[in-house]
Amino acid sequence: MIKIKELKKSFGKQQVLKGVNLEIASGELLAVIGMSGGGKSVLLKHLIGLLKPDSGEILINGRNIVSMNQEDLDEIRSMVGVLFQGGALFDSMTVYENVSFPLKEKTKMNREDIDVRALSALEDVGLSGMGHKYPAEISGGMRKRVGLARALISEPSVVLFDEPTTGLDPITLNSIHRLIKSTQKKHGFTGVIISHELPEIFDIADRVAVIHQGTIVQSGPSDEIRNSTDPLVQQFISGGQAGPIKTIS
């Protein structure tokens, strides 16, 4: 579904991505983990064309989005749903209005069909009967669920998750992880999730890629990465965010 080849990106003199190579199979949930500042969010922004690389390719369904014109890029974006870190909900809109917004803005669906799709999306994330509420009236975990429903309502082929559980307590964090996995199984989308949550992310991801200083240092099935013998990978997994990773020579 997605193939990233020698992707490089610098901001001024700071090189953030230093030749990222990664393949993401159709229908799998891939987690990208690594220290803050390692390039995770910058990589994610490239996948939806919010940033343009200095060099390299990003192939989605065999099409290179880096060299696309705006019309073709918009077509690709219509296949992609995004759950932003903070939910990115409109405070002045109800839960129902937030979820149905993509269909009202980007399609010619009639009101009845939009209603059916929006209510189904809310049911999928366990928020039936909550459509009349405003974001300020619901919990942080519920706002994440609303964001997920909105990301899924257009039935995307790809869903990108930008640290979707940041700021949540452990119980809510695990419930959101389970929800992501269950909706991914139900809808069959290809998912890419940026996460700091260790070791919990290993329980839902099919594969994990470890990014360090702008390159992918290892990728593979979750159990393989969890049990990696690579000293750098193990140092990150065992130490989490406790301290800087030392490059192993």
N, C-alpha and C positions, 0 to 999 in steps of 0.2 A: 504493500500500500504506500509506504513512504521510504524513500532512499535518500540519504544525505551523503554527499561526496565532497570531501576536502573543503568543508565550509570554514571560511575565515572571516573574522570581523574585528576591526579595531575602532576605538573611539579616541581620536587624537593619537597620542603615542602609546596608548594602552591597548594591547592586543588581547581581546577577550576570548575569541574562538580562534584556535590555532591549527585548524585542519581537522574538523570533526567528521568522522565517518560512522554511519549508523544505518541499520535497516530495521524497519518495523513492519512485521507481517500483518496481513489483513486479519482483522478480528481478534488481535491480541491486545493485552493491556501492558504497556511498557512503562516502568517507572524510571525516571532519571534522578539520580541522587548525587550529592556532592556538597562540599563546603560552600558557604556563602561566598559570592564573588567568583565562583568557578565557571560561570557561563550558562547555568541552567535556564534562567528566565530569558536571557538573550537568545538562546537556541530556540525556545518556545515561540518567541515573537517572530523569528524567521519562518517558522512553519506556517504562519498565517499571512506572511507578507507584510507585517508591520515594520520589519527592518529588512534592508537589502544588504546582502553580504558583499564584502570586498571581492571575494572570489569563491568558487565552488558551485555546487548544484543542489537543488532540493527537488526531487521527483515525487510527485503525488499521482498515483495511478499512471506512472510512466511519463508524466508531463512535467517539464522543468518550470517551476513557478518563478524562478529568478529572472528569466528572460521574457516573461509574459507581459503583454500589454494590460491595461487596467480592466478592460472588459473581460478578458480571459481569467484574470486574477479574481475578479468578482464572482465568476462562475465557480472557481475552485472554492472560494470562501463560503459559498452557499452550501457546500458539502461538509463544512466544518462548524462544530459547536464549540464554545469556549466557556469554561467555568472559571471566572476570575477569582483571585485570592480573597478579595473582600466581598464577593458576590455581585458587586456593581449593579445593585438594584436602584430603580428610580424611587426615591422617597415619596414623591407626590402621587405615585400610582399604587393601586392595590396589588396584592399578590397575583390575582387573576390577570390584571392589566400588564404586570411585568412579564408574566409567563407568555401571554398571547401576543406581546409586542412584536416579536420577529415575524409572525404570520401576518399581522395587520400592516406592517411596514413594507414587507418584501414579497408578499404574494397577493393574489387576487381572490383568495378564498372568501366565501360568504360567511356571514356572522355565525350561522348555525354550525358550519363545519369547524370554524375556529373554536367555538364553544366546546364541541365534542373533543377536539384535540387537546385543548387546554385543560379540561377537566380530567381527561385521561392521563395527561402528564403530571398533574397534581396528585392523582391517585397513585401513580407509579412511585412517587417520592414520599408517600404517606401523609399528604396534606389535603386530603379530601375535606371539603367544608371550610377551608381556610382562605378561600379566594377573596373574601371581602375584607380581610385584614390588610393593614399597611405594614411595610417593613419595620417601622418603629415599634409596632405592637407585637412582634414575634421575637423569639430568641435567636442568638447567633447561629445555632445549629439549623433552625428552621429557615433562616435566610440562605444558608448554603443549599438547603434542599430546593428552595425556590429557584436559585441560580442554576441548579442542575436541571430542574424541570424546563426552564427557559432554554438551556443549552440543547435539550433533547427534542424540543417541540417540532423542530424542522426536520426531524428524522435524519440527522447527519450521518455520514459515513465515517467521519473522524471526530473525536471529541478530545480537546486539550484541557487539562486541569492544571491551573497554576497555583500550587500549594493550597489545595482546597480545604485543608483542615487547620490552617494556621490560626492560633488563638483559641482553639476549642479545648474543653476539658477532655480527659482520656476517654470517658464513656461516650461522649458525643462524637469524639474523633473516630472511635471504632465503629459507631453506628453509621457515620458518613462513609467510611471505607467500605463497610458491608453494602451500603446502598449503591455506591459506585460500581462495585463488583456485580451486584444483582442486576442493575440496569444494563450493564455492559453485556452480561449473559443474555438478557432478554432481547435487547435490540441488536446485538452483534456488531456494534461499532468498533473501530480501531481506536484505542485510547492511549494517550501519552500523558502521564501524570508527573509533574515536578513535585518533589517531596523532600522534607527534612525528617519525616517521621520514621525513626528507626527504633526497634526492629519491625514495627507494625506494617510498614509498606510491603514487606516480603510476603505477608499473608494474603495479599490481594493481587499482586502483580504476577503476570505470567513470566515476564522477563524484566531484568534490571540492568541499567547502564550506569556506570560510575564515571562521572566527569570530573576531571581535576586539572586545574590550570589550563582550561581551554581545549582539552582533548579527552576522548573517551579512553580510559585506561583499561576497562574491562566491561564486557556485557555478556549476558547469558541468562539461563533460567534462574528464578529466584533462589532456589536451594543452592545452585552452583555459586552464586555471588555471596550468599550468606556464609557458605563454607569455603570461600576462596582462600587459597594459600598465598595470594599476592600480598606482601607486607603492607603496601600502601592502602589497598582496599580493606584489609583487616584492621588497620589502624583507624581508618575512618569509621568503620562499622562499630568497633568496640569503643572508640572514643567519642563518636558523634561530633558535637560541636564544642566539646570541652577544650580543645586546644588546636593549634595549627598542625597540619599534616606535614611531616618531614618527607621530602623526596628521598626515596630509597635508591642509592646508587648501586 
